[in-house]
Amino acid sequence: MEAGKLTEFLGEVPLFRGLTREQLERALDAMEKQDMAPGEVIIREGEPGDVLYVLLEGTVEVSKTLLLRVARYDYNEREKTLSRMEGEDRAFFGEMALFGGEPRSATVTALTRCRLLTLDRRAFERLGEEDPEMGYKILRNIVDVLCERLRKANQDVLKLTTALSIALRGP
C-alpha cells in the first residue's frame, strides 16, 4: 500500500478518528510495517508488551486461556476464541500495552498472511509530546474503545452469572 493510501486507511481506523491529514502522516511516520505468516502469534497472553498493532490486511484471531477442571485434582488449559478481526474492519489491538507494564491480556494469532502497522510506547509518547492535541484525540479514542469493550464484558459477565444462577438452582 502506498503512503497516500496508508494515510487514508489510518484515518478510517477508530484509533485515529478526528486527526488531520498532517497528524495522520506524522502518526504513520512513527509506525513500522510488519508482515506475519499464517499461524504466527502476534501477541502472547501473559507476556510483556509495549506495542499497539493496526491490522492493514489479513485475519487475526483473539483468544484467551481458560483453566478447565478435567478430573478431581487435574486441570487443563485450553484456548477460547473471543473474536476475529480483519483488515477491512480497520481493527487495532494491543492498545493497553501503551499504558504501563501489565502482561498481555490475550493471544492474537494470524489466521492468514497479515500486514500490520506497529506503534510502540516510546513513539506514542513522543507523538503526544510533540502534538498535545493529537495525543489527546488518540487517548480519547482509546478510552472510547476500552469503555465499549468494558461494557460488553460487563454484559457477558451478567449473562454468565444469570446462566450459572439458573443452572445451580435446578429444576
Beta strands, then each sheet from edge to edge (+ up, - down):
strand 1: 32-36
strand 2: 41-43
strand 3: 51-57
strand 4: 59-71
strand 5: 74-86
strand 6: 92-93
strand 7: 107-110
strand 8: 114-120
sheet 1: 1+ 8- 3+ 6-
sheet 2: 2+ 7- 4+ 5-
end
